[in-house]
Amino acid sequence: MFDRVREGWARLLHAPRGQARSAAGGRAGDGGGAGAGRTGTAGRRAPNLFEAAAAYVSARVEDDQEGIDEAAGWVTPEALSFGTSELACRAVVALARERDESPRTVARALLGLPNG
């Protein structure tokens, strides 16, 4: 199921819109999707959206504003949103399997919502 979503996002992220965004003052060298081979300004491979999401969420947990800002600059806001959403889904699924509960039950428990 997630493969179709990832493929769709990869197509969106690699559309010519990215080049137009860079020319209009956007982030050059976005590392979204399958663009893991692209290079940034220092000649290094730019982080992909999953690397950005992992760094962003980790920095949020540690209340590291500098890390949050850095990770947020690696990819477009849309790509970061997709990556954090994908990370949340995977985390809930992993916890549900570990606890032998449904993903819905786990998600509601993580958010402090009553089981209902």
C-alpha positions as CSV (number, residue, x, y, z in Angstrom):
1,M,0.0,0.0,0.0
2,F,2.7,2.5,0.9
3,D,4.7,1.7,-2.3
4,R,2.0,3.4,-4.4
5,V,2.0,6.4,-2.1
6,R,5.8,6.7,-2.2
7,E,5.8,6.3,-6.0
8,G,3.2,9.0,-6.4
9,W,5.2,11.4,-4.1
10,A,8.4,10.6,-6.0
11,R,6.8,11.6,-9.3
12,L,5.5,14.8,-7.7
13,L,8.8,15.7,-6.1
14,H,10.7,15.1,-9.4
15,A,8.4,17.1,-11.6
16,P,9.8,20.3,-13.3
17,R,8.1,22.2,-10.5
18,G,11.2,21.7,-8.4
19,Q,13.4,23.5,-10.9
20,A,10.9,26.4,-11.1
21,R,10.8,26.5,-7.3
22,S,14.6,26.8,-7.1
23,A,14.6,29.7,-9.7
24,A,11.9,31.4,-7.7
25,G,13.9,31.3,-4.4
26,G,13.0,27.9,-3.2
27,R,15.3,25.3,-1.9
28,A,17.9,24.2,-4.4
29,G,18.9,20.5,-4.3
30,D,15.8,19.2,-2.4
31,G,16.5,15.7,-1.4
32,G,13.0,14.3,-1.8
33,G,12.0,10.8,-2.8
34,A,14.3,8.9,-5.1
35,G,16.5,12.0,-5.6
36,A,19.0,10.6,-3.1
37,G,21.7,10.9,-5.8
38,R,21.4,14.7,-6.1
39,T,24.1,16.8,-4.6
40,G,23.8,19.9,-2.5
41,T,26.0,23.0,-2.5
42,A,28.9,21.3,-0.8
43,G,29.0,18.5,-3.4
44,R,27.6,16.0,-0.9
45,R,24.5,13.9,-1.5
46,A,21.5,15.9,-0.3
47,P,19.4,14.1,2.4
48,N,16.2,12.5,1.1
49,L,12.8,13.1,2.7
50,F,13.0,10.1,5.0
51,E,16.4,11.2,6.4
52,A,15.0,14.7,6.8
53,A,11.9,13.4,8.6
54,A,14.0,11.2,11.0
55,A,16.3,14.1,11.8
56,Y,13.3,16.5,12.2
57,V,11.4,14.3,14.5
58,S,14.5,13.4,16.6
59,A,15.3,17.1,17.0
60,R,11.7,17.8,18.0
61,V,11.8,15.1,20.7
62,E,15.1,16.5,22.0
63,D,13.8,20.1,21.8
64,D,16.7,21.0,19.6
65,Q,15.6,24.1,17.7
66,E,18.8,24.3,15.6
67,G,18.4,20.6,14.5
68,I,14.7,21.3,13.7
69,D,15.6,24.2,11.5
70,E,18.4,22.3,9.8
71,A,16.3,19.3,9.0
72,A,13.4,21.5,7.8
73,G,15.8,23.1,5.3
74,W,16.8,19.9,3.7
75,V,13.6,19.3,1.7
76,T,10.4,21.1,0.8
77,P,7.7,21.6,3.5
78,E,5.5,19.2,1.6
79,A,8.2,16.5,1.5
80,L,8.9,16.9,5.2
81,S,5.2,16.6,6.0
82,F,4.9,13.4,4.0
83,G,8.1,12.0,5.6
84,T,6.9,12.7,9.1
85,S,3.5,11.2,8.3
86,E,5.1,8.1,6.9
87,L,7.4,7.9,10.0
88,A,4.3,8.2,12.3
89,C,2.5,5.4,10.4
90,R,5.5,3.1,10.6
91,A,5.9,3.8,14.3
92,V,2.3,3.1,15.1
93,V,2.4,-0.2,13.1
94,A,5.6,-1.3,14.9
95,L,4.2,-0.5,18.3
96,A,0.9,-2.2,17.4
97,R,2.8,-5.4,16.4
98,E,4.9,-5.2,19.5
99,R,1.9,-4.8,21.8
100,D,-0.3,-7.2,19.8
101,E,-3.0,-4.5,19.5
102,S,-4.6,-2.7,16.6
103,P,-3.0,0.4,15.1
104,R,-6.1,2.4,16.0
105,T,-5.8,1.4,19.7
106,V,-2.1,2.3,19.8
107,A,-2.6,5.6,18.0
108,R,-5.4,6.6,20.3
109,A,-3.3,5.6,23.4
110,L,-0.3,7.6,22.2
111,L,-2.5,10.7,21.8
112,G,-4.2,10.1,25.2
113,L,-7.6,9.5,23.7
114,P,-10.1,7.1,25.2
115,N,-10.6,3.7,23.5
116,G,-13.9,4.1,21.8
